[in-house]
Amino acid sequence: MSQTDATEQSLSGLSRIAAFLRQQDWQDGERLGLTPTQMAILHLIRRRGPLRIAALAAQVGATQATVSDAVAALVAKGAVARVKDPADGRAVLATLTQAGERTVDDLADRPNALDDILADLDPRDRGDLNRILVKLVRGLQEAGAIAPQRLCVTCRFFRPHHHDDAAKPHHCDFVNAAFGEPQLRLDCGDHEAADPDQARRTARRFDTGPPA
């Protein structure tokens, strides 16, 4: 199989998974009277806390106008409230209401075939998947195709292949603990971006693996 064929097969698989997730979002949204964009906004605010429209748009991958309309609809539904940004009184943040919190809990409780499949992965497969996802997301981020994400590999606290333990080779300085690739984070609430030089060194060490 040529490299082009292999790439096409990988893209075909990712496209099939993405299509399943979109279908799931439409089904869940129809049940709750929400669009996929509105659900993405609710999940994002739940993970990251109150956010400005511009930040929501960057992370959701939609225009600010689209996200502004979606937030307005969520405000009308009572799921989101607008509050002043304590860091800048001229700016407004979108935050979840108690009703919005309940909606996100409802979405999290939905049955999902992919959730079950991921839960059944053995630690080695889970680690392989996480490592590949980190590389893909980091690559898209570096290409400017998506907004910066809160990845372990871009965090100043991350020390890849710091330990000799094959099961827990990495180290997080924030919690001062070793961990393995099944625990790699693609969206960590404690993330602090590394400076560019450290980020390049960390990525190179993560990609090349432990010293021979």
N, CA, C and O of each residue as an XYZ file, in Angstrom:
848
protein
N       0.847     -1.194      0.000
C       0.000      0.000      0.000
C       0.883      1.245      0.000
O       1.794      1.359      0.820
N       0.620      2.177     -0.911
C       1.419      3.396     -0.976
C       1.069      4.320      0.182
O       0.055      4.141      0.856
N       1.933      5.314      0.401
C       1.671      6.269      1.478
C       0.374      7.031      1.214
O      -0.379      7.329      2.140
N       0.120      7.346     -0.065
C      -1.121      8.055     -0.397
C      -2.341      7.198     -0.075
O      -3.323      7.687      0.484
N      -2.271      5.916     -0.431
C      -3.383      5.018     -0.127
C      -3.588      4.881      1.377
O      -4.720      4.875      1.860
N      -2.478      4.771      2.116
C      -2.581      4.633      3.567
C      -3.207      5.869      4.184
O      -4.025      5.769      5.098
N      -2.818      7.052      3.677
C      -3.398      8.300      4.181
C      -4.893      8.344      3.893
O      -5.684      8.741      4.748
N      -5.279      7.933      2.682
C      -6.700      7.932      2.326
C      -7.493      6.983      3.220
O      -8.622      7.291      3.602
N      -6.915      5.843      3.552
C      -7.603      4.902      4.428
C      -7.766      5.489      5.836
O      -8.818      5.340      6.458
N      -6.724      6.152      6.327
C      -6.812      6.780      7.654
C      -7.876      7.866      7.658
O      -8.680      7.950      8.586
N      -7.881      8.699      6.618
C      -8.875      9.768      6.534
C     -10.288      9.202      6.420
O     -11.239      9.763      6.964
N     -10.414      8.076      5.701
C     -11.728      7.441      5.580
C     -12.234      6.984      6.939
O     -13.407      7.172      7.263
N     -11.354      6.385      7.737
C     -11.750      5.942      9.070
C     -12.117      7.097      9.975
O     -13.123      7.037     10.681
N     -11.303      8.164      9.963
C     -11.605      9.334     10.784
C     -12.914      9.984     10.344
O     -13.693     10.451     11.175
N     -13.149     10.011      9.025
C     -14.389     10.595      8.510
C     -15.604      9.803      8.971
O     -16.646     10.382      9.278
N     -15.473      8.480      9.020
C     -16.592      7.639      9.448
C     -16.913      7.896     10.926
O     -18.081      7.973     11.307
N     -15.881      8.025     11.745
C     -16.094      8.301     13.167
C     -16.711      9.687     13.348
O     -17.631      9.864     14.147
N     -16.194     10.674     12.597
C     -16.740     12.032     12.681
C     -18.210     12.046     12.273
O     -19.017     12.750     12.881
N     -18.561     11.269     11.243
C     -19.953     11.212     10.801
C     -20.838     10.616     11.883
O     -21.957     11.081     12.100
N     -20.338      9.578     12.570
C     -21.110      8.993     13.666
C     -21.342     10.014     14.771
O     -22.450     10.119     15.297
N     -20.304     10.767     15.126
C     -20.431     11.748     16.205
C     -21.400     12.867     15.815
O     -22.185     13.329     16.643
N     -21.341     13.300     14.550
C     -22.294     14.326     14.094
C     -23.723     13.801     14.158
O     -24.639     14.505     14.585
N     -23.901     12.546     13.726
C     -25.243     11.949     13.780
C     -25.739     11.871     15.219
O     -26.905     12.156     15.497
N     -24.852     11.485     16.131
C     -25.221     11.402     17.543
C     -25.616     12.772     18.080
O     -26.578     12.905     18.836
N     -24.846     13.799     17.672
C     -25.148     15.156     18.123
C     -26.518     15.611     17.633
O     -27.280     16.215     18.388
N     -26.834     15.322     16.375
C     -28.140     15.720     15.849
C     -29.267     14.999     16.577
O     -30.297     15.602     16.878
N     -29.080     13.714     16.861
C     -30.114     12.962     17.567
C     -30.316     13.492     18.979
O     -31.446     13.680     19.429
N     -29.202     13.731     19.675
C     -29.304     14.257     21.039
C     -29.894     15.665     21.033
O     -30.718     16.012     21.879
N     -29.459     16.464     20.065
C     -29.950     17.827     19.983
C     -31.435     17.893     19.693
O     -32.155     18.720     20.252
N     -31.886     17.016     18.814
C     -33.317     16.980     18.489
C     -34.138     16.648     19.735
O     -35.213     17.208     19.951
N     -33.619     15.734     20.547
C     -34.323     15.336     21.772
C     -34.419     16.500     22.755
O     -35.422     16.650     23.453
N     -33.361     17.331     22.806
C     -33.310     18.407     23.791
C     -33.613     19.782     23.196
O     -33.604     20.786     23.908
N     -33.883     19.825     21.883
C     -34.168     21.103     21.255
C     -32.943     21.974     21.093
O     -33.028     23.197     21.199
N     -31.788     21.345     20.832
C     -30.528     22.062     20.681
C     -29.873     21.715     19.350
O     -30.060     20.617     18.827
N     -29.110     22.652     18.809
C     -28.303     22.366     17.627
C     -26.950     21.820     18.081
O     -26.573     22.010     19.237
N     -26.203     21.137     17.188
C     -24.860     20.677     17.557
C     -23.955     21.810     18.021
O     -23.146     21.621     18.930
N     -24.082     22.989     17.406
C     -23.262     24.133     17.841
C     -23.616     24.541     19.255
O     -22.728     24.831     20.057
N     -24.893     24.568     19.571
C     -25.303     24.921     20.929
C     -24.793     23.893     21.932
O     -24.364     24.264     23.024
N     -24.830     22.609     21.583
C     -24.321     21.575     22.487
C     -22.814     21.709     22.674
O     -22.301     21.543     23.780
N     -22.107     22.013     21.581
C     -20.652     22.187     21.688
C     -20.318     23.344     22.618
O     -19.358     23.268     23.384
N     -21.104     24.412     22.556
C     -20.887     25.567     23.428
C     -21.113     25.194     24.895
O     -20.330     25.573     25.765
N     -22.174     24.459     25.156
C     -22.460     24.047     26.533
C     -21.331     23.176     27.087
O     -20.882     23.383     28.215
N     -20.877     22.209     26.299
C     -19.789     21.334     26.747
C     -18.511     22.143     26.992
O     -17.794     21.902     27.963
N     -18.236     23.093     26.112
C     -17.011     23.880     26.230
C     -17.026     24.753     27.478
O     -16.029     24.830     28.197
N     -18.154     25.411     27.738
C     -18.243     26.242     28.943
C     -18.146     25.369     30.194
O     -17.553     25.776     31.192
N     -18.727     24.170     30.140
C     -18.651     23.273     31.295
C     -17.194     22.902     31.590
O     -16.790     22.853     32.752
N     -16.396     22.637     30.530
C     -15.005     22.231     30.726
C     -14.108     23.399     31.106
O     -13.194     23.243     31.916
N     -14.366     24.571     30.525
C     -13.408     25.671     30.650
C     -13.894     26.854     31.461
O     -13.127     27.776     31.735
N     -15.158     26.838     31.848
C     -15.688     27.959     32.593
C     -16.184     29.051     31.663
O     -16.160     28.880     30.444
N     -16.639     30.187     32.225
C     -17.194     31.269     31.416
C     -16.206     31.740     30.343
O     -15.012     31.878     30.608
N     -16.714     31.984     29.132
C     -15.869     32.361     28.003
C     -16.509     33.488     27.199
O     -17.731     33.638     27.162
N     -15.652     34.273     26.559
C     -16.130     35.290     25.632
C     -16.550     34.641     24.316
O     -16.177     33.505     24.023
N     -17.324     35.374     23.536
C     -17.801     34.867     22.249
C     -16.624     34.523     21.341
O     -16.645     33.488     20.675
N     -15.611     35.366     21.303
C     -14.468     35.121     20.424
C     -13.767     33.823     20.782
O     -13.376     33.059     19.900
N     -13.605     33.570     22.087
C     -12.950     32.332     22.521
C     -13.814     31.121     22.194
O     -13.299     30.085     21.773
N     -15.116     31.245     22.384
C     -16.017     30.153     22.031
C     -15.949     29.852     20.538
O     -15.894     28.691     20.134
N     -15.952     30.899     19.726
C     -15.920     30.716     18.281
C     -14.636     30.017     17.843
O     -14.667     29.140     16.980
N     -13.500     30.409     18.441
C     -12.222     29.805     18.072
C     -12.200     28.321     18.400
O     -11.692     27.515     17.620
N     -12.750     27.958     19.553
C     -12.710     26.560     19.976
C     -13.771     25.715     19.273
O     -13.527     24.544     18.981
N     -14.925     26.281     19.001
C     -15.992     25.535     18.333
C     -15.702     25.399     16.841
O     -16.174     24.466     16.190
N     -14.917     26.345     16.302
C     -14.620     26.303     14.882
C     -15.724     26.894     14.035
O     -16.003     26.412     12.937
N     -16.359     27.950     14.550
C     -17.441     28.627     13.830
C     -17.172     30.124     13.854
O     -16.296     30.593     14.581
N     -17.929     30.873     13.054
C     -17.759     32.319     13.045
C     -18.311     32.919     14.332
O     -19.141     32.311     15.007
N     -17.846     34.110     14.660
C     -18.354     34.767     15.859
C     -19.848     35.064     15.722
O     -20.591     35.008     16.703
N     -20.282     35.379     14.502
C     -21.710     35.654     14.296
C     -22.549     34.414     14.576
O     -23.599     34.494     15.214
N     -22.072     33.257     14.090
C     -22.808     32.008     14.327
C     -22.868     31.689     15.811
O     -23.919     31.320     16.334
N     -21.733     31.832     16.486
C     -21.680     31.522     17.917
C     -22.500     32.530     18.714
O     -23.166     32.157     19.680
N     -22.460     33.792     18.325
C     -23.265     34.802     19.017
C     -24.745     34.464     18.925
O     -25.477     34.596     19.906
N     -25.192     34.025     17.740
C     -26.594     33.624     17.576
C     -26.915     32.397     18.433
O     -27.981     32.317     19.043
N     -25.980     31.441     18.473
C     -26.196     30.229     19.263
C     -26.271     30.559     20.750
O     -27.107     30.011     21.467
N     -25.405     31.448     21.211
C     -25.436     31.857     22.620
C     -26.742     32.574     22.932
O     -27.340     32.351     23.985
N     -27.186     33.435     22.021
C     -28.461     34.139     22.234
C     -29.607     33.138     22.378
O     -30.493     33.316     23.214
N     -29.584     32.082     21.556
C     -30.629     31.057     21.644
C     -30.548     30.321     22.982
O     -31.577     30.014     23.586
N     -29.334     30.039     23.445
C     -29.161     29.353     24.724
C     -29.589     30.240     25.893
O     -30.124     29.748     26.887
N     -29.353     31.540     25.770
C     -29.832     32.473     26.797
C     -31.357     32.445     26.844
O     -31.954     32.427     27.920
N     -31.980     32.442     25.664
C     -33.449     32.402     25.595
C     -34.004     31.110     26.183
O     -35.103     31.093     26.737
N     -33.236     30.024     26.058
C     -33.663     28.729     26.613
C     -33.379     28.629     28.104
O     -33.822     27.683     28.756
N     -32.644     29.593     28.651
C     -32.317     29.569     30.075
C     -31.119     28.710     30.422
O     -30.860     28.461     31.599
N     -30.377     28.248     29.413
C     -29.228     27.372     29.665
C     -27.936     28.151     29.876
O     -27.000     27.642     30.491
N     -27.876     29.380     29.373
C     -26.678     30.215     29.456
C     -27.088     31.604     29.913
O     -28.181     32.077     29.603
N     -26.197     32.248     30.651
C     -26.404     33.636     31.061
C     -25.195     34.458     30.623
O     -24.086     33.935     30.514
N     -25.416     35.734     30.374
C     -24.325     36.651     30.070
C     -23.954     37.411     31.333
O     -24.817     37.959     32.018
N     -22.647     37.439     31.636
C     -22.159     38.155     32.817
C     -20.969     39.017     32.413
O     -20.311     38.739     31.411
N     -20.696     40.046     33.178
C     -19.536     40.889     32.906
C     -18.252     40.134     33.201
O     -18.172     39.357     34.153
N     -17.259     40.374     32.374
C     -15.939     39.792     32.593
C     -15.258     40.567     33.712
O     -15.032     41.769     33.569
N     -14.921     39.904     34.836
C     -14.282     40.633     35.940
C     -12.934     41.235     35.557
O     -12.461     42.169     36.204
N     -12.310     40.693     34.492
C     -11.016     41.217     34.056
C     -11.168     42.427     33.147
O     -10.203     43.157     32.920
N     -12.371     42.647     32.626
C     -12.631     43.765     31.713
C     -14.131     44.033     31.717
O     -14.903     43.313     31.083
N     -14.526     45.052     32.423
C     -15.941     45.354     32.589
C     -16.682     45.630     31.298
O     -17.913     45.596     31.263
N     -15.917     45.911     30.205
C     -16.571     46.177     28.919
C     -16.904     44.886     28.183
O     -17.699     44.887     27.242
N     -16.293     43.782     28.613
C     -16.481     42.505     27.923
C     -17.541     41.668     28.625
O     -17.825     41.862     29.807
N     -18.122     40.730     27.874
C     -19.173     39.859     28.399
C     -18.754     38.407     28.255
O     -18.173     38.009     27.246
N     -19.058     37.625     29.278
C     -18.779     36.191     29.270
C     -20.086     35.418     29.191
O     -21.119     35.851     29.701
N     -20.016     34.265     28.542
C     -21.150     33.336     28.548
C     -20.882     32.283     29.609
O     -19.819     31.663     29.610
N     -21.827     32.073     30.507
C     -21.655     31.107     31.589
C     -22.898     30.218     31.680
O     -23.987     30.610     31.261
N     -22.718     29.025     32.229
C     -23.846     28.107     32.366
C     -24.736     28.500     33.532
O     -24.254     28.933     34.578
N     -26.031     28.345     33.341
C     -26.984     28.447     34.440
C     -27.156     27.053     35.056
O     -26.589     26.077     34.563
N     -27.933     26.968     36.121
C     -28.220     25.655     36.696
C     -28.942     24.769     35.686
O     -28.699     23.564     35.628
N     -29.823     25.364     34.897
C     -30.513     24.588     33.862
C     -29.525     24.099     32.808
O     -29.650     22.983     32.303
N     -28.541     24.938     32.478
C     -27.521     24.527     31.529
C     -26.674     23.394     32.063
O     -26.314     22.479     31.322
N     -26.354     23.449     33.345
C     -25.599     22.359     33.983
C     -26.378     21.053     33.895
O     -25.804     20.003     33.605
N     -27.677     21.115     34.145
C     -28.511     19.904     34.074
C     -28.553     19.367     32.643
O     -28.553     18.155     32.429
N     -28.589     20.264     31.678
C     -28.607     19.832     30.280
C     -27.325     19.098     29.922
O     -27.367     18.058     29.265
N     -26.187     19.631     30.349
C     -24.907     18.973     30.066
C     -24.854     17.614     30.756
O     -24.355     16.645     30.185
N     -25.369     17.542     31.981
C     -25.413     16.250     32.681
C     -26.269     15.254     31.901
O     -25.930     14.075     31.802
N     -27.374     15.738     31.352
C     -28.256     14.883     30.558
C     -27.527     14.366     29.329
O     -27.635     13.188     28.989
N     -26.784     15.243     28.661
C     -26.023     14.838     27.480
C     -24.943     13.825     27.839
O     -24.687     12.888     27.082
N     -24.315     14.013     28.986
C     -23.237     13.102     29.399
C     -23.771     11.715     29.717
O     -23.047     10.727     29.600
N     -25.038     11.636     30.120
C     -25.631     10.348     30.501
C     -26.186      9.566     29.310
O     -26.656      8.440     29.477
N     -26.137     10.144     28.123
C     -26.737      9.478     26.956
C     -25.945      8.214     26.594
O     -24.724      8.193     26.750
N     -26.615      7.171     26.118
C     -25.893      5.990     25.651
C     -25.158      6.301     24.358
O     -25.688      6.984     23.481
N     -23.938      5.799     24.244
C     -23.122      6.075     23.065
C     -22.255      4.861     22.792
O     -21.446      4.466     23.632
N     -22.423      4.270     21.619
C     -21.678      3.059     21.280
C     -20.177      3.298     21.314
O     -19.416      2.411     21.700
N     -19.745      4.490     20.912
C     -18.312      4.772     20.889
C     -17.746      4.854     22.302
O     -16.612      4.437     22.540
N     -18.525      5.387     23.239
C     -18.082      5.421     24.640
C     -17.772      4.009     25.133
O     -16.749      3.776     25.777
N     -18.657      3.084     24.828
C     -18.466      1.704     25.279
C     -17.234      1.073     24.638
O     -16.485      0.349     25.295
N     -17.029      1.354     23.355
C     -15.871      0.793     22.657
C     -14.572      1.338     23.256
O     -13.626      0.585     23.484
N     -14.533      2.635     23.506
C     -13.336      3.238     24.097
C     -13.086      2.694     25.504
O     -11.941      2.456     25.890
N     -14.160      2.501     26.261
C     -14.011      1.992     27.628
C     -13.451      0.576     27.640
O     -12.804      0.172     28.606
N     -13.695     -0.180     26.569
C     -13.235     -1.567     26.509
C     -11.811     -1.710     25.979
O     -11.272     -2.816     25.969
N     -11.192     -0.615     25.538
C      -9.822     -0.707     25.039
C      -8.873     -1.110     26.169
O      -9.020     -0.651     27.301
N      -7.903     -1.968     25.857
C      -6.913     -2.297     26.884
C      -5.924     -1.132     26.992
O      -5.840     -0.316     26.075
N      -5.174     -1.040     28.098
C      -4.299      0.117     28.326
C      -3.325      0.394     27.185
O      -3.054      1.554     26.878
N      -2.794     -0.655     26.552
C      -1.840     -0.417     25.471
C      -2.522      0.261     24.285
O      -1.987      1.216     23.724
N      -3.707     -0.231     23.902
C      -4.432      0.387     22.795
C      -4.855      1.807     23.146
O      -4.791      2.705     22.306
N      -5.286      2.008     24.381
C      -5.676      3.356     24.818
C      -4.480      4.300     24.736
O      -4.619      5.441     24.295
N      -3.317      3.837     25.155
C      -2.112      4.658     25.076
C      -1.744      4.991     23.648
O      -1.406      6.133     23.337
N      -1.810      3.977     22.758
C      -1.507      4.212     21.340
C      -2.466      5.246     20.750
O      -2.053      6.152     20.026
N      -3.758      5.093     21.074
C      -4.759      6.030     20.553
C      -4.496      7.443     21.051
O      -4.521      8.391     20.266
N      -4.246      7.595     22.350
C      -4.002      8.927     22.905
C      -2.771      9.570     22.289
O      -2.780     10.760     21.973
N      -1.703      8.781     22.116
C      -0.477      9.329     21.536
C      -0.721      9.824     20.115
O      -0.242     10.895     19.740
N      -1.465      9.049     19.320
C      -1.766      9.451     17.947
C      -2.659     10.689     17.923
O      -2.437     11.605     17.131
N      -3.667     10.713     18.792
C      -4.551     11.874     18.842
C      -3.781     13.138     19.228
O      -4.015     14.206     18.661
N      -2.870     13.019     20.186
C      -2.050     14.169     20.587
C      -1.261     14.692     19.389
O      -1.207     15.900     19.160
N      -0.648     13.782     18.624
C       0.142     14.207     17.465
C      -0.735     14.869     16.406
O      -0.343     15.875     15.814
N      -1.920     14.308     16.165
C      -2.814     14.883     15.168
C      -3.306     16.275     15.591
O      -3.280     17.218     14.800
N      -3.747     16.386     16.831
C      -4.263     17.673     17.307
C      -3.144     18.706     17.356
O      -3.344     19.859     16.972
N      -1.964     18.299     17.829
C      -0.834     19.242     17.878
C      -0.454     19.690     16.469
O      -0.152     20.863     16.251
N      -0.469     18.761     15.512
C      -0.151     19.123     14.143
C      -1.129     20.130     13.564
O      -0.724     21.083     12.898
N      -2.418     19.921     13.815
C      -3.424     20.871     13.345
C      -3.248     22.229     14.013
O      -3.419     23.272     13.383
N      -2.906     22.201     15.291
C      -2.677     23.446     16.026
C      -1.483     24.187     15.446
O      -1.561     25.396     15.225
N      -0.382     23.491     15.196
C       0.823     24.130     14.670
C       0.613     24.645     13.250
O       1.252     25.611     12.834
N      -0.287     23.993     12.505
C      -0.597     24.439     11.148
C      -1.551     25.627     11.136
O      -1.823     26.194     10.077
N      -2.063     26.008     12.307
C      -3.012     27.108     12.388
C      -4.408     26.737     11.942
O      -5.242     27.608     11.693
N      -4.670     25.419     11.839
C      -5.978     24.957     11.379
C      -7.013     24.953     12.491
O      -8.211     25.027     12.218
N      -6.570     24.867     13.744
C      -7.472     24.906     14.889
C      -6.870     25.808     15.962
O      -5.677     26.110     15.934
N      -7.692     26.227     16.891
C      -7.223     27.060     17.998
C      -6.332     26.242     18.924
O      -6.465     25.019     18.973
N      -5.425     26.884     19.661
C      -4.573     26.163     20.611
C      -5.397     25.339     21.600
O      -6.413     25.794     22.125
N      -4.925     24.113     21.836
C      -5.598     23.202     22.748
C      -4.765     23.009     24.013
O      -3.581     23.344     24.045
N      -5.388     22.473     25.039
C      -4.704     22.310     26.334
C      -4.115     20.903     26.438
O      -4.565     20.084     27.238
N      -3.097     20.640     25.611
C      -2.468     19.325     25.533
C      -1.344     19.190     26.548
O      -0.673     20.166     26.881
N      -1.145     17.966     27.038
C       0.027     17.712     27.881
C       1.301     18.168     27.190
O       2.151     18.818     27.798
N       1.428     17.822     25.912
C       2.690     18.017     25.209
C       3.011     19.495     24.971
O       4.150     19.821     24.636
N       2.047     20.389     25.134
C       2.320     21.823     24.993
C       2.350     22.538     26.343
O       2.391     23.767     26.398
N       2.329     21.771     27.423
C       2.257     22.346     28.772
C       3.634     22.459     29.403
O       4.482     21.589     29.210
N       3.856     23.512     30.144
C       5.165     23.712     30.772
C       5.432     22.722     31.905
O       6.574     22.579     32.341
N       4.401     22.043     32.383
C       4.578     21.076     33.471
C       4.901     19.665     32.972
O       5.222     18.789     33.775
N       4.822     19.437     31.676
C       4.948     18.085     31.125
C       6.405     17.710     30.880
O       7.164     18.470     30.279
N       6.784     16.521     31.358
C       8.134     15.994     31.151
C       8.017     14.628     30.479
O       7.837     13.625     31.169
N       8.115     14.565     29.154
C       7.943     13.279     28.460
C       9.126     12.340     28.681
O      10.279     12.772     28.699
N       8.834     11.074     28.847
C       9.854     10.026     29.000
C      10.878     10.405     30.075
O      12.090     10.295     29.892
N      10.335     10.849     31.183
C      11.169     11.289     32.306
C      11.567     10.127     33.208
O      12.565     10.202     33.925
N      10.771      9.039     33.168
C      11.000      7.889     34.044
C      11.317      6.645     33.207
O      10.945      6.553     32.037
N      12.001      5.708     33.826
C      12.347      4.453     33.155
C      11.188      3.467     33.129
O      11.226      2.485     32.388
N      10.163      3.719     33.930
C       9.008      2.831     33.996
C       8.236      2.886     32.681
O       7.693      3.934     32.330
N       8.178      1.766     31.944
C       7.503      1.745     30.648
C       6.013      2.016     30.780
O       5.401      2.557     29.859
N       5.411      1.644     31.927
C       3.981      1.860     32.123
C       3.664      3.314     32.479
O       2.574      3.802     32.182
N       4.622      4.012     33.119
C       4.426      5.410     33.506
C       5.696      6.201     33.196
O       6.428      6.578     34.111
N       5.960      6.452     31.925
C       7.221      7.103     31.559
C       7.211      8.621     31.718
O       8.269      9.240     31.834
N       6.029      9.218     31.723
C       5.947     10.680     31.718
C       5.793     11.236     33.135
O       5.471     10.508     34.074
N       6.029     12.533     33.265
C       5.913     13.174     34.572
C       5.197     14.510     34.423
O       5.447     15.271     33.487
N       4.300     14.776     35.372
C       3.614     16.069     35.444
C       4.123     16.809     36.669
O       3.908     16.375     37.800
N       4.798     17.931     36.439
C       5.322     18.716     37.562
C       4.210     19.390     38.358
O       4.408     19.727     39.525
N       3.041     19.592     37.745
C       1.956     20.276     38.460
C       1.478     19.442     39.641
O       1.261     19.965     40.734
N       1.316     18.134     39.412
C       0.869     17.244     40.492
C       2.017     16.393     41.029
O       1.834     15.593     41.947
N       3.207     16.577     40.442
C       4.408     15.834     40.852
C       4.140     14.327     40.857
O       4.296     13.651     41.874
N       3.735     13.826     39.696
C       3.399     12.406     39.600
C       3.760     11.870     38.218
O       3.700     12.580     37.214
N       4.137     10.592     38.202
C       4.378      9.892     36.944
C       3.048      9.394     36.381
O       2.109      9.123     37.130
N       2.978      9.276     35.060
C       1.764      8.736     34.443
C       2.093      8.154     33.076
O       3.148      8.425     32.502
N       1.167      7.350     32.570
C       1.375      6.672     31.302
C       0.592      7.297     30.165
O      -0.168      8.243     30.372
N       0.774      6.774     28.972
C       0.118      7.350     27.804
C      -1.402      7.201     27.817
O      -2.084      8.029     27.213
N      -1.967      6.185     28.479
C      -3.433      6.174     28.579
C      -3.990      7.387     29.317
O      -5.167      7.717     29.170
N      -3.147      8.056     30.114
C      -3.599      9.224     30.878
C      -3.217     10.557     30.226
O      -3.439     11.611     30.822
N      -2.651     10.532     29.027
C      -2.329     11.784     28.344
C      -3.588     12.630     28.178
O      -4.644     12.123     27.801
N      -3.462     13.919     28.462
C      -4.616     14.817     28.371
C      -4.608     15.576     27.042
O      -3.572     16.065     26.592
N      -5.778     15.659     26.435
C      -5.953     16.510     25.267
C      -6.685     17.802     25.624
O      -6.775     18.716     24.804
N      -7.204     17.874     26.846
C      -7.860     19.088     27.325
C      -7.752     19.103     28.844
O      -8.634     18.604     29.543
N      -6.668     19.678     29.346
C      -6.390     19.663     30.785
C      -6.662     21.032     31.393
O      -6.168     22.049     30.905
N      -7.447     21.048     32.455
C      -7.786     22.295     33.126
C      -6.620     22.961     33.820
O      -6.684     24.152     34.124
N      -5.541     22.212     34.082
C      -4.368     22.775     34.757
C      -3.283     23.185     33.769
O      -2.179     23.544     34.177
N      -3.584     23.134     32.485
C      -2.603     23.421     31.438
C      -2.102     24.857     31.515
O      -2.881     25.798     31.667
N      -0.777     25.005     31.407
C      -0.142     26.312     31.233
C       0.823     26.190     30.069
O       1.720     25.348     30.087
N       0.644     27.019     29.069
C       1.418     26.891     27.835
C       2.910     27.064     28.094
O       3.331     27.992     28.783
N       3.697     26.158     27.532
C       5.156     26.274     27.598
C       5.611     27.376     26.646
O       4.925     27.691     25.673
N       6.781     27.964     26.937
C       7.323     28.932     25.989
C       7.743     28.190     24.720
O       7.936     26.975     24.764
N       7.889     28.887     23.596
C       8.144     28.207     22.321
C       9.346     27.269     22.331
O       9.277     26.179     21.762
N      10.451     27.671     22.968
C      11.637     26.808     22.991
C      11.365     25.525     23.769
O      11.702     24.434     23.309
N      10.757     25.653     24.941
C      10.436     24.472     25.727
C       9.445     23.589     24.986
O       9.569     22.364     25.009
N       8.465     24.198     24.330
C       7.457     23.424     23.596
C       8.101     22.596     22.493
O       7.720     21.444     22.282
N       9.073     23.170     21.784
C       9.752     22.424     20.725
C      10.567     21.265     21.300
O      10.558     20.162     20.753
N      11.270     21.518     22.401
C      12.062     20.453     23.030
C      11.160     19.336     23.542
O      11.463     18.154     23.379
N      10.053     19.724     24.160
C       9.122     18.727     24.701
C       8.520     17.878     23.592
O       8.437     16.656     23.717
N       8.104     18.515     22.513
C       7.514     17.773     21.398
C       8.523     16.826     20.776
O       8.179     15.697     20.424
N       9.764     17.271     20.636
C      10.792     16.412     20.054
C      11.060     15.208     20.936
O      11.209     14.093     20.435
N      11.123     15.418     22.242
C      11.361     14.303     23.167
C      10.152     13.343     23.180
O      10.320     12.125     23.231
N       8.967     13.896     23.135
C       7.766     13.068     23.113
C       7.721     12.219     21.851
O       7.376     11.038     21.910
N       8.071     12.814     20.701
C       8.004     12.095     19.429
C       9.089     11.029     19.295
O       8.842      9.952     18.753
N      10.281     11.330     19.785
C      11.395     10.392     19.582
C      11.418      9.276     20.607
O      12.051      8.246     20.373
N      10.746      9.449     21.737
C      10.701      8.402     22.740
C      11.856      8.486     23.711
O      12.640      9.434     23.678
N      11.960      7.492     24.576
C      13.010      7.518     25.608
C      14.396      7.376     24.984
O      14.530      6.819     23.895
N      15.427      7.876     25.669
C      16.793      7.725     25.166
C      17.152      6.245     24.997
O      16.710      5.397     25.772
N      17.948      5.953     23.989
C      18.348      4.551     23.743
C      19.277      4.060     24.855
O      19.720      2.912     24.828
